[in-house]
Amino acid sequence: MRTLLGWVRWAQLATRRGKGGGTVAKVAAVRPLAGGRAPLIDDRVGLQTRGGAKLDQVDGTTCGSAVLVALAAWADPTETRQLDGQSGGVAAVGAAGLAVGFGGRYDARQRQVHKESTKFWPQALGTSPWGMVAWLRRHAPGAGPYRVRLVDDRNAADLTAAVEAANAALAVGRPVPLLVGSAIPRHYCLALSATGDAWHVYEPTSGEVRVVPLDHVRRSTLAGSLGFDRLSAVLLPS
């Protein structure tokens, strides 16, 4: 059975065939980005922490926001400096009216990003993939443009093409947000690098970077590492 977004992708491909186009688009070249980096999340396997705080999502609806903050920090060192309290940015205030540390700033930043990326979408449903790319375009231009690429994981050729497109981005150091789920999309993670036939992926519920064999992507058995089995979409840089 296809996922919800898998059916949408199936319709996209059927429309393309009806217009005389191919069933699966070729993998586009991805350009690297210049400039310094001060990432919050690196591709070291294990728990990610900074300033004494675990780098996990602040609540059950902010997996996408945690991914966006990580990607914005990867693209622009100003994001990391602000979270470190070095150059203004989001002010987090405790119950006594006193500024709090990195953990408070990090949580406040996720909540801010969640509001900004769900202006036309119910916040209780998390962030749509189109809201994700729109937020990057408006608020993290240093990351470069991203696009939504839906995945039909019951179409082997389409799934393989999506994996190859993500690998092309990772090969030039461009992180790739992943949307996984069951029959419906449920959870965002961030692929950071590819090593052999596996990805190193930031999973925001745990705050960990995990090794995800690509065989698990191809067989739709991702729950052990990412919480849900099936890949519904990837957000690809261009």
GIJOFEN-V840665 format. One record per pair of residues at least 6 apart in sequence whose C-alpha atoms are under 7 Angstrom apart, sorted by sequence separation. I is the first residue (numbers start at 1). J is the second residue. D is the distance in Angstrom with one decimal. If there is no record, write none. Layout:
((I,J,D) (I,J,D))
//
This chain:
((16,22,6.6) (17,23,6.0) (48,54,6.1) (49,55,5.3) (57,63,5.5) (73,79,4.9) (81,87,6.1) (82,88,5.7) (93,99,4.5) (94,100,6.1) (152,158,6.2) (153,159,5.3) (169,175,6.9) (179,185,6.5) (180,186,6.0) (181,187,6.1) (193,199,5.7) (194,200,6.2) (202,208,5.8) (203,209,6.1) (216,222,5.6) (222,228,5.7) (223,229,4.4) (16,23,6.6) (41,48,6.6) (48,55,5.6) (72,79,6.5) (73,80,5.4) (82,89,5.0) (92,99,5.8) (93,100,5.8) (151,158,6.6) (152,159,6.3) (180,187,5.3) (193,200,5.4) (202,209,4.2) (222,229,4.0) (92,100,5.9) (137,145,6.1) (151,159,6.1) (179,187,5.7) (180,188,6.4) (191,199,6.3) (192,200,5.7) (201,209,5.2) (202,210,6.4) (221,229,4.6) (222,230,6.4) (57,66,5.4) (118,127,5.9) (179,188,4.7) (191,200,5.9) (192,201,5.7) (200,209,6.3) (201,210,5.3) (220,229,5.1) (221,230,6.8) (13,23,5.5) (117,127,6.5) (166,176,6.4) (178,188,5.5) (179,189,6.6) (191,201,4.2) (200,210,5.6) (201,211,6.4) (220,230,4.8) (151,162,6.8) (177,188,6.7) (178,189,5.2) (190,201,5.4) (191,202,6.3) (200,211,4.7) (201,212,6.8) (92,104,5.6) (177,189,5.8) (178,190,5.8) (189,201,6.7) (190,202,5.0) (199,211,5.8) (200,212,6.2) (92,105,5.1) (118,131,6.3) (133,146,5.7) (177,190,4.3) (178,191,6.8) (189,202,5.7) (190,203,6.9) (198,211,6.4) (199,212,5.1) (212,225,6.6) (91,105,6.5) (117,131,5.2) (133,147,6.3) (176,190,5.7) (177,191,6.1) (189,203,5.0) (198,212,5.3) (199,213,6.3) (217,231,6.9) (90,105,6.3) (117,132,6.3) (175,190,6.7) (176,191,5.0) (189,204,6.5) (198,213,4.1) (199,214,6.9) (210,225,6.8) (92,108,6.1) (175,191,5.7) (176,192,6.7) (197,213,6.1) (198,214,5.0) (175,192,4.8) (197,214,5.7) (84,102,5.8) (90,108,6.9) (117,135,5.5) (130,148,6.6) (83,102,6.2) (90,109,6.3) (129,148,6.4) (83,105,5.8) (170,192,6.7) (83,106,6.1) (170,193,5.3) (203,226,6.3) (170,194,6.3) (167,194,6.8) (41,70,6.3) (40,70,6.0) (40,73,6.1) (39,73,5.2) (40,74,6.9) (38,73,6.6) (39,74,4.3) (38,74,6.1) (37,74,5.9) (37,75,6.5) (37,76,6.6) (38,77,4.8) (37,77,5.7) (40,80,6.5) (39,80,6.8) (69,110,6.9) (38,80,6.4) (66,110,6.0) (65,110,5.4) (182,228,6.1) (181,228,4.9) (182,229,6.2) (185,232,6.2) (62,110,6.9) (65,113,5.8) (180,228,6.0) (181,229,6.2) (182,230,5.7) (53,102,7.0) (58,107,5.6) (65,114,5.5) (180,229,6.9) (181,230,5.3) (53,103,5.2) (180,230,5.4) (181,231,6.6) (51,102,5.6) (180,231,4.5) (181,232,6.7) (58,110,7.0) (62,114,6.5) (179,231,6.1) (180,232,5.3) (179,232,5.5) (179,233,5.1) (178,233,6.1) (179,234,6.1) (178,234,4.7) (177,234,5.9) (178,235,6.6) (176,234,6.8) (177,235,5.3) (159,218,7.0) (176,235,5.9) (176,236,6.0) (64,126,7.0) (61,124,6.3) (64,127,6.0) (61,125,6.7) (62,126,6.2) (61,126,4.6) (76,142,6.1) (75,142,5.3) (72,140,5.5) (75,143,4.8) (169,237,6.8) (166,236,6.7) (72,143,6.6) (153,231,6.7) (151,231,6.8) (152,232,7.0) (151,232,5.1) (150,232,6.1) (151,233,5.0) (150,233,4.2) (149,233,5.6) (150,234,6.5) (149,234,5.3) (148,234,6.3) (149,235,5.9) (148,235,4.8) (149,236,6.8) (147,235,5.5) (148,236,6.5) (146,235,6.1) (147,236,5.3) (146,236,5.3) (147,237,6.4) (146,237,4.2) (145,237,5.8) (146,238,6.2) (144,237,6.7) (145,238,6.0) (67,189,6.5) (67,190,6.2) (63,187,6.4) (64,188,5.3) (63,188,5.5) (24,158,6.0) (27,161,6.9) (27,164,6.9) (27,165,5.3) (30,168,6.6) (66,204,6.5) (30,169,5.8) (32,172,5.3) (9,150,5.7) (31,172,7.0) (32,173,6.6) (63,204,5.8) (9,151,6.1) (10,152,6.4) (32,174,6.9) (63,205,7.0) (9,152,5.7) (5,150,6.5) (6,151,5.7) (7,152,7.0) (5,151,7.0) (6,152,4.0) (6,153,6.6) (57,204,5.3) (56,204,4.7) (57,205,5.7) (43,192,5.9) (56,205,5.6) (2,152,7.0) (43,193,6.6) (56,206,5.9) (56,207,4.1) (2,154,6.2) (55,207,5.0) (54,207,6.2) (43,200,6.0) (48,207,5.7) (47,207,5.8) (48,208,5.6) (47,208,4.2) (46,208,5.0) (47,209,6.5) (46,209,5.1) (45,209,4.8) (46,210,6.5) (44,209,6.6) (45,210,5.6) (43,209,6.5) (3,182,6.9) (4,183,6.0) (3,183,4.4) (4,184,5.4) (3,184,5.9) (30,237,6.9) (31,238,6.8) (30,238,5.3) (6,232,6.5) (5,232,6.0))
//
